[in-house]
Amino acid sequence: MELQKYIRDVQDFPKPGIGFKDITPLLLNNEALTAALNAFIKLVDGQKIDKVVSMESRGFFFGPMIAKEIGAGFVPVRKPGKLPYKTIKQEYALEYGTDVLEMHVDAIQKGDRVLIHDDVLATGGTAEAVVKMVEEAGGIIVQLDFLIDLTFLNGKKKLAGHTVNALIEY
């Protein structure tokens, strides 16, 4: 199935000059949603994964489903103040300024084999921050999987040394 036809381009969102890749048409279509989930499962290809780590908010669409299908736990990574227990934090650079992500301190155990999943790989800053948190907690990154890779932004550069997959590339 050609998943790309289920991605809607929205110009000037969230601000002027940005071309936003809207994945909600894919989520609305059960056939496309199932095809994407099956493609993500195939990317794992029988590798042992203990935890699937996803970033809010659009990483949460597929992350828990992938975890369920491969028999792994799910770890949410959120913005500050959204998780109820003790957290580890990682600051990362934005176009203008910085932001912070958090993960529960007990979410990843030393030696856990981790799949990091998100919807879009853009500049790679968010994914790089999550890699740092997982590794700080003692996890082993097996791979990073994305629905979309905006290749012109070179996000893979920040993830050098890791296996990075995407179902759709622009």
N, C-alpha and C positions, 0 to 999 in steps of 0.2 A: 504494500500500500504506500502511496506517495503522501507521506505525512505533511509535507510542506504546504500542500494545498489547503490544509486546515489551520494554517497560521495566518492571522490577519495583520496587515500593516496599518498602524495608526500613526499618522503624521502629527508632529508637534505635541507629543505626549511623552512624559509628564510636563515637558516645557518646550518652548519653541526650538525648532532645529533638530529635535530628537525623533527618530523613526522607531516606534515601539513595536515589538513583536508580541502580539496578543495571542496567547495559546488557548483562550477560552473556547473558540470554535472546535478545537480538537477535543477539549474536555466535554463538550456538549454532544459529541458524536460517539456513541458506544463502540462502533466498529473501529474508529480511529484511536480512541482511548485504549481499547484492548490491543490493537496492533502496536501502539507505542509501549505499553506495559510488556507485551511479549518480546519486543525488541530489546528492552532494558534487561529482561531476564536472560535473554540470549547472550548479551554482552558479558554477563557474569560467567557463563559457560562452565558451570559446575565448580567454580573456585569456592573455597571455604570463606564465607563472610560471616563474621560474628555480629557486626553492627552496620546499619545503614544510617549515615549522618546526613541530614538535610537542613538547609537554611530557610528561614522564613522569608517570604510566605509561600511563594510559588513552588519551592522545593518540597513543600508539604503535600502537594497534590499526588506525586508519584512515590515519594520516599517511603511512607508506611506500606503502600501496596507492594513495592519491591521487597521490602523487609519481610512481609508476610509470605510472599511467594517463594522466597529463598530460605526461609526458616531462620531469619536473623532478627535481632532487636532493632528498634528505631530510636534514634537520638535526634531530638530537635535542637537546632541552634537558633537562638533568638537575639533580638535587640535587648539592651540593658533594661533590667527591672521586670522582665516578662516571665522569668523562670522562678519558681517558689523556693528553691533550695540553694545551697552554696554553689557558686559558679567559678569557672575559670573564664578569663576575659582575654580578648585579643583585639587590639586596635588595628585599623587598616586605613589606607589612604583612599580618599574620594577625589573627584575632579577638583573640588574646592573644599579643603579641610580633611577631617578624619571622621570615622565612625567606630563603633565597638560592637562586637558580637560576644555572646556568652553561651556556655554549655555547662550543664551540671558537672560538678567535680567527680562524681562517681559514675558518669555515663560510659566512659571508656576505661577498661581495665588494661593493665600492662599486657601486651601481646595480642590484644583483640585485633582481628583482621577486619579492616574497615573499607567500606565503599562510601564515597562521598557523592551525593546526588544533588543537582540543582536544575532549574529549568533552563537558564541561559548562562553561557560563559561569555562574558564581555571582556573587560580589561583584566580579569583574573584576581582582582584584589580581595573579593569576598571569599573565593575558593582558597586562595593562598592563606588567608586568616584562619580558615577552618582547618587546613592542613597543619598549620602551626599548633593549633589547640589540640588536635588529635595526637600529634606526635609528642607534644608536651605531656599529655596524659598517658603516654606509653603505647598508643595504638600504632598499628602497621597499616599504612595506606596501600590497599590492593589496587584501587583505581578510582578515577573520578569520572562520572557519567553525567552528561547533560542532554537535554532535549535539543537545544540549539547552541551552536558555536558561532558567534559573530567573528569570523576568522580575521577580518580586517582590523580588529582591535588587538590582535596578538595576545590574547589571554593565556594561551598555552605557555608562553615564555615564563610567566610567573610560576608555572607548575612543572617546570623542567625537572626531569628525573622521575616523573610519575606517569603512569598510563592514563591518558585522557581520551575519552570517547564522546561523540555526539551523534545523535540520530539525524540531525539536520544541520547543514552548514550554509552560512551566507557569507 
